[in-house]
Amino acid sequence: MTGLLRTLVLRLDESTLATDGTTLFSDLTFLRELGVRPIVVAPSPESARNVVRLMNRTGDTAVGLSGADAGMIPASGPEVGAVQTRLLTTLLGAGYVPVIEPLALGLFGRDVAVAPDAVASALAQAVAATRAIFFHDAGGVIDAQTRRLIEELTPAEALALADDGNLAADLCSAIRAAAFGVRGGVGAAQIVDGRIAHAAIVEFLTQRHLGTQVAGTVYTG
């Protein structure tokens, strides 16, 4: 399908949502005012409902969705299938912010819990997102030799790091999702600490990396 103009897929984490004074919601408002279309993936169904309530206290723009709604995200076991984008396109075109619970439509019509990282990556590829941002309290990928933050990786480099067994499992999940997203046509993907003020704005609108960006070779086949 044709890519949606300036679409951002943002995968939240619990640490960001638990941060007092988080700029997340004001950042989403600011990005929308610039014409960016955010799609938010929550870490759990409960947190998704909380995000919708918080966003709608000021703007009435958030719409909570399960990945099973309208068969949007099918799944066979833990694997996410081809995303059906019609509902997302309708909501984004009307100016709403979809907030997605990490659930998919499984066999026999049952809801299936799936990894938020996999949901975010699949959604970002399906809508040809400009960016996919994965919040993680590690703040990015640290070089084992220099102990410094790695600012940029190709998808191949990211997958190699995720597979070497030296990183936390949840960080590896985010790294793989970022790499597969870029290979699937996403403009770039970042792993960043969402507790940092205005992290989403900085990563989306500037050349500065607060975390680790995955970009480079794109496979569309």
Contacts in CASP RR format, 6 or more apart in sequence:
PFRMAT RR
TARGET T0000
AUTHOR 0000-0000-0000
METHOD contacts of the structure
MODEL  1
MTGLLRTLVLRLDESTLATDGTTLFSDLTFLRELGVRPIVVAPSPESARN
VVRLMNRTGDTAVGLSGADAGMIPASGPEVGAVQTRLLTTLLGAGYVPVI
EPLALGLFGRDVAVAPDAVASALAQAVAATRAIFFHDAGGVIDAQTRRLI
EELTPAEALALADDGNLAADLCSAIRAAAFGVRGGVGAAQIVDGRIAHAA
IVEFLTQRHLGTQVAGTVYTG
1 85 0 8 1.000
1 126 0 8 1.000
1 127 0 8 1.000
1 128 0 8 1.000
2 128 0 8 1.000
3 127 0 8 1.000
3 128 0 8 1.000
4 37 0 8 1.000
4 89 0 8 1.000
4 92 0 8 1.000
4 127 0 8 1.000
4 128 0 8 1.000
4 129 0 8 1.000
5 37 0 8 1.000
6 35 0 8 1.000
6 36 0 8 1.000
6 37 0 8 1.000
6 130 0 8 1.000
7 36 0 8 1.000
7 37 0 8 1.000
7 38 0 8 1.000
7 39 0 8 1.000
7 92 0 8 1.000
7 124 0 8 1.000
7 127 0 8 1.000
7 128 0 8 1.000
7 129 0 8 1.000
7 130 0 8 1.000
8 31 0 8 1.000
8 36 0 8 1.000
8 37 0 8 1.000
8 38 0 8 1.000
8 39 0 8 1.000
8 129 0 8 1.000
8 130 0 8 1.000
8 131 0 8 1.000
8 132 0 8 1.000
8 133 0 8 1.000
8 200 0 8 1.000
8 204 0 8 1.000
9 38 0 8 1.000
9 39 0 8 1.000
9 41 0 8 1.000
9 120 0 8 1.000
9 123 0 8 1.000
9 124 0 8 1.000
9 127 0 8 1.000
9 129 0 8 1.000
9 131 0 8 1.000
9 132 0 8 1.000
9 133 0 8 1.000
9 186 0 8 1.000
10 28 0 8 1.000
10 38 0 8 1.000
10 39 0 8 1.000
10 40 0 8 1.000
10 41 0 8 1.000
10 120 0 8 1.000
10 132 0 8 1.000
10 133 0 8 1.000
10 135 0 8 1.000
10 200 0 8 1.000
11 41 0 8 1.000
11 43 0 8 1.000
11 116 0 8 1.000
11 117 0 8 1.000
11 119 0 8 1.000
11 120 0 8 1.000
11 132 0 8 1.000
11 133 0 8 1.000
11 134 0 8 1.000
11 135 0 8 1.000
11 174 0 8 1.000
11 177 0 8 1.000
12 24 0 8 1.000
12 40 0 8 1.000
12 41 0 8 1.000
12 42 0 8 1.000
12 43 0 8 1.000
12 47 0 8 1.000
12 51 0 8 1.000
12 116 0 8 1.000
12 135 0 8 1.000
13 43 0 8 1.000
13 135 0 8 1.000
13 136 0 8 1.000
13 137 0 8 1.000
13 194 0 8 1.000
14 43 0 8 1.000
14 44 0 8 1.000
14 47 0 8 1.000
15 135 0 8 1.000
15 137 0 8 1.000
15 194 0 8 1.000
15 195 0 8 1.000
16 22 0 8 1.000
16 24 0 8 1.000
16 135 0 8 1.000
16 193 0 8 1.000
16 194 0 8 1.000
16 195 0 8 1.000
17 24 0 8 1.000
17 43 0 8 1.000
17 47 0 8 1.000
17 50 0 8 1.000
17 51 0 8 1.000
19 194 0 8 1.000
19 195 0 8 1.000
22 194 0 8 1.000
22 195 0 8 1.000
23 197 0 8 1.000
23 198 0 8 1.000
23 199 0 8 1.000
24 194 0 8 1.000
24 200 0 8 1.000
25 54 0 8 1.000
25 55 0 8 1.000
25 58 0 8 1.000
27 198 0 8 1.000
27 199 0 8 1.000
27 200 0 8 1.000
27 201 0 8 1.000
28 38 0 8 1.000
28 40 0 8 1.000
28 55 0 8 1.000
28 97 0 8 1.000
28 200 0 8 1.000
29 58 0 8 1.000
29 59 0 8 1.000
30 201 0 8 1.000
31 38 0 8 1.000
31 200 0 8 1.000
31 201 0 8 1.000
31 204 0 8 1.000
31 205 0 8 1.000
32 38 0 8 1.000
32 61 0 8 1.000
32 95 0 8 1.000
32 97 0 8 1.000
34 205 0 8 1.000
36 204 0 8 1.000
37 92 0 8 1.000
37 93 0 8 1.000
37 95 0 8 1.000
38 97 0 8 1.000
39 88 0 8 1.000
39 92 0 8 1.000
39 97 0 8 1.000
39 98 0 8 1.000
39 100 0 8 1.000
39 123 0 8 1.000
39 124 0 8 1.000
39 127 0 8 1.000
39 129 0 8 1.000
40 51 0 8 1.000
40 62 0 8 1.000
40 97 0 8 1.000
40 98 0 8 1.000
40 99 0 8 1.000
40 100 0 8 1.000
41 100 0 8 1.000
41 102 0 8 1.000
41 116 0 8 1.000
41 119 0 8 1.000
41 120 0 8 1.000
41 123 0 8 1.000
42 48 0 8 1.000
42 51 0 8 1.000
42 99 0 8 1.000
42 100 0 8 1.000
42 101 0 8 1.000
42 102 0 8 1.000
42 116 0 8 1.000
43 102 0 8 1.000
43 116 0 8 1.000
44 101 0 8 1.000
44 102 0 8 1.000
44 116 0 8 1.000
45 66 0 8 1.000
45 101 0 8 1.000
45 102 0 8 1.000
45 103 0 8 1.000
48 64 0 8 1.000
48 99 0 8 1.000
48 100 0 8 1.000
48 101 0 8 1.000
49 64 0 8 1.000
49 101 0 8 1.000
51 62 0 8 1.000
51 99 0 8 1.000
52 62 0 8 1.000
52 63 0 8 1.000
52 64 0 8 1.000
52 99 0 8 1.000
55 61 0 8 1.000
55 62 0 8 1.000
55 97 0 8 1.000
55 99 0 8 1.000
56 62 0 8 1.000
61 95 0 8 1.000
61 96 0 8 1.000
61 97 0 8 1.000
62 96 0 8 1.000
62 97 0 8 1.000
62 99 0 8 1.000
63 91 0 8 1.000
63 96 0 8 1.000
63 97 0 8 1.000
63 98 0 8 1.000
63 99 0 8 1.000
64 98 0 8 1.000
64 99 0 8 1.000
64 100 0 8 1.000
64 101 0 8 1.000
65 72 0 8 1.000
65 87 0 8 1.000
65 98 0 8 1.000
65 99 0 8 1.000
65 100 0 8 1.000
65 101 0 8 1.000
66 100 0 8 1.000
66 101 0 8 1.000
66 103 0 8 1.000
66 111 0 8 1.000
67 73 0 8 1.000
67 100 0 8 1.000
67 101 0 8 1.000
67 102 0 8 1.000
67 103 0 8 1.000
67 104 0 8 1.000
67 105 0 8 1.000
67 119 0 8 1.000
68 103 0 8 1.000
68 104 0 8 1.000
68 105 0 8 1.000
68 106 0 8 1.000
68 109 0 8 1.000
68 111 0 8 1.000
68 112 0 8 1.000
69 87 0 8 1.000
70 84 0 8 1.000
70 86 0 8 1.000
70 87 0 8 1.000
71 84 0 8 1.000
71 105 0 8 1.000
72 83 0 8 1.000
72 84 0 8 1.000
72 85 0 8 1.000
72 87 0 8 1.000
72 88 0 8 1.000
72 105 0 8 1.000
73 80 0 8 1.000
73 81 0 8 1.000
73 83 0 8 1.000
73 84 0 8 1.000
73 103 0 8 1.000
73 104 0 8 1.000
73 105 0 8 1.000
73 114 0 8 1.000
73 119 0 8 1.000
73 122 0 8 1.000
73 123 0 8 1.000
74 80 0 8 1.000
74 81 0 8 1.000
74 82 0 8 1.000
74 84 0 8 1.000
74 104 0 8 1.000
74 105 0 8 1.000
74 106 0 8 1.000
75 81 0 8 1.000
75 104 0 8 1.000
75 105 0 8 1.000
75 106 0 8 1.000
75 112 0 8 1.000
75 114 0 8 1.000
76 106 0 8 1.000
76 107 0 8 1.000
77 106 0 8 1.000
77 107 0 8 1.000
77 112 0 8 1.000
78 112 0 8 1.000
78 114 0 8 1.000
78 115 0 8 1.000
78 118 0 8 1.000
79 118 0 8 1.000
80 104 0 8 1.000
80 114 0 8 1.000
80 118 0 8 1.000
80 119 0 8 1.000
80 122 0 8 1.000
81 104 0 8 1.000
81 122 0 8 1.000
82 126 0 8 1.000
83 122 0 8 1.000
83 123 0 8 1.000
83 125 0 8 1.000
83 126 0 8 1.000
85 126 0 8 1.000
85 127 0 8 1.000
87 98 0 8 1.000
88 98 0 8 1.000
88 123 0 8 1.000
88 126 0 8 1.000
88 127 0 8 1.000
89 127 0 8 1.000
91 98 0 8 1.000
92 98 0 8 1.000
100 119 0 8 1.000
100 123 0 8 1.000
102 113 0 8 1.000
102 114 0 8 1.000
102 115 0 8 1.000
102 116 0 8 1.000
102 119 0 8 1.000
103 111 0 8 1.000
103 112 0 8 1.000
103 113 0 8 1.000
103 114 0 8 1.000
104 111 0 8 1.000
104 112 0 8 1.000
104 113 0 8 1.000
104 114 0 8 1.000
104 119 0 8 1.000
105 111 0 8 1.000
105 112 0 8 1.000
106 112 0 8 1.000
115 173 0 8 1.000
115 177 0 8 1.000
117 134 0 8 1.000
117 173 0 8 1.000
117 174 0 8 1.000
117 176 0 8 1.000
117 177 0 8 1.000
118 173 0 8 1.000
118 177 0 8 1.000
120 132 0 8 1.000
120 134 0 8 1.000
120 177 0 8 1.000
121 132 0 8 1.000
121 177 0 8 1.000
121 178 0 8 1.000
121 180 0 8 1.000
121 181 0 8 1.000
121 186 0 8 1.000
121 189 0 8 1.000
123 129 0 8 1.000
124 132 0 8 1.000
124 181 0 8 1.000
124 186 0 8 1.000
124 189 0 8 1.000
125 180 0 8 1.000
125 181 0 8 1.000
125 184 0 8 1.000
125 185 0 8 1.000
125 186 0 8 1.000
128 185 0 8 1.000
128 186 0 8 1.000
129 186 0 8 1.000
129 187 0 8 1.000
130 186 0 8 1.000
130 187 0 8 1.000
130 188 0 8 1.000
130 204 0 8 1.000
131 186 0 8 1.000
131 187 0 8 1.000
131 188 0 8 1.000
131 189 0 8 1.000
131 190 0 8 1.000
131 203 0 8 1.000
131 204 0 8 1.000
132 177 0 8 1.000
132 178 0 8 1.000
132 181 0 8 1.000
132 186 0 8 1.000
132 188 0 8 1.000
132 189 0 8 1.000
132 190 0 8 1.000
133 189 0 8 1.000
133 190 0 8 1.000
133 192 0 8 1.000
133 199 0 8 1.000
133 200 0 8 1.000
133 203 0 8 1.000
133 204 0 8 1.000
134 174 0 8 1.000
134 177 0 8 1.000
134 178 0 8 1.000
134 189 0 8 1.000
134 190 0 8 1.000
134 191 0 8 1.000
134 192 0 8 1.000
135 192 0 8 1.000
135 193 0 8 1.000
135 194 0 8 1.000
135 199 0 8 1.000
136 170 0 8 1.000
136 171 0 8 1.000
136 174 0 8 1.000
136 191 0 8 1.000
136 192 0 8 1.000
136 193 0 8 1.000
137 193 0 8 1.000
137 194 0 8 1.000
137 195 0 8 1.000
138 168 0 8 1.000
138 171 0 8 1.000
138 191 0 8 1.000
138 193 0 8 1.000
139 149 0 8 1.000
139 191 0 8 1.000
139 192 0 8 1.000
139 193 0 8 1.000
139 194 0 8 1.000
139 210 0 8 1.000
139 211 0 8 1.000
139 212 0 8 1.000
140 149 0 8 1.000
140 150 0 8 1.000
140 171 0 8 1.000
140 191 0 8 1.000
140 192 0 8 1.000
140 193 0 8 1.000
140 211 0 8 1.000
140 212 0 8 1.000
141 149 0 8 1.000
141 150 0 8 1.000
141 153 0 8 1.000
141 158 0 8 1.000
141 161 0 8 1.000
141 167 0 8 1.000
141 171 0 8 1.000
141 175 0 8 1.000
141 191 0 8 1.000
141 212 0 8 1.000
142 148 0 8 1.000
142 149 0 8 1.000
142 150 0 8 1.000
143 149 0 8 1.000
143 150 0 8 1.000
144 166 0 8 1.000
149 211 0 8 1.000
149 212 0 8 1.000
150 212 0 8 1.000
151 209 0 8 1.000
151 211 0 8 1.000
151 212 0 8 1.000
151 213 0 8 1.000
152 209 0 8 1.000
152 212 0 8 1.000
152 213 0 8 1.000
152 214 0 8 1.000
152 215 0 8 1.000
153 161 0 8 1.000
153 179 0 8 1.000
153 212 0 8 1.000
153 213 0 8 1.000
153 214 0 8 1.000
154 214 0 8 1.000
154 215 0 8 1.000
154 216 0 8 1.000
154 217 0 8 1.000
155 179 0 8 1.000
155 180 0 8 1.000
155 181 0 8 1.000
155 182 0 8 1.000
155 183 0 8 1.000
155 214 0 8 1.000
155 216 0 8 1.000
155 217 0 8 1.000
156 179 0 8 1.000
156 217 0 8 1.000
158 175 0 8 1.000
158 176 0 8 1.000
158 178 0 8 1.000
158 179 0 8 1.000
158 214 0 8 1.000
159 175 0 8 1.000
159 176 0 8 1.000
159 179 0 8 1.000
161 167 0 8 1.000
161 175 0 8 1.000
162 172 0 8 1.000
162 175 0 8 1.000
162 176 0 8 1.000
162 179 0 8 1.000
163 172 0 8 1.000
165 172 0 8 1.000
167 175 0 8 1.000
171 191 0 8 1.000
174 191 0 8 1.000
175 191 0 8 1.000
175 214 0 8 1.000
177 189 0 8 1.000
178 189 0 8 1.000
178 190 0 8 1.000
178 191 0 8 1.000
178 214 0 8 1.000
179 189 0 8 1.000
179 214 0 8 1.000
181 189 0 8 1.000
182 188 0 8 1.000
182 189 0 8 1.000
182 214 0 8 1.000
182 215 0 8 1.000
182 216 0 8 1.000
182 218 0 8 1.000
183 217 0 8 1.000
183 218 0 8 1.000
183 219 0 8 1.000
184 218 0 8 1.000
184 219 0 8 1.000
184 220 0 8 1.000
185 218 0 8 1.000
185 219 0 8 1.000
185 220 0 8 1.000
187 215 0 8 1.000
187 218 0 8 1.000
188 213 0 8 1.000
188 214 0 8 1.000
188 215 0 8 1.000
188 216 0 8 1.000
189 213 0 8 1.000
189 214 0 8 1.000
189 215 0 8 1.000
190 203 0 8 1.000
190 209 0 8 1.000
190 211 0 8 1.000
190 212 0 8 1.000
190 213 0 8 1.000
190 214 0 8 1.000
191 211 0 8 1.000
191 212 0 8 1.000
191 214 0 8 1.000
192 199 0 8 1.000
192 203 0 8 1.000
192 209 0 8 1.000
192 210 0 8 1.000
192 211 0 8 1.000
192 212 0 8 1.000
193 199 0 8 1.000
193 210 0 8 1.000
193 211 0 8 1.000
194 200 0 8 1.000
196 202 0 8 1.000
196 210 0 8 1.000
199 210 0 8 1.000
202 208 0 8 1.000
202 210 0 8 1.000
203 209 0 8 1.000
203 210 0 8 1.000
203 211 0 8 1.000
203 213 0 8 1.000
END
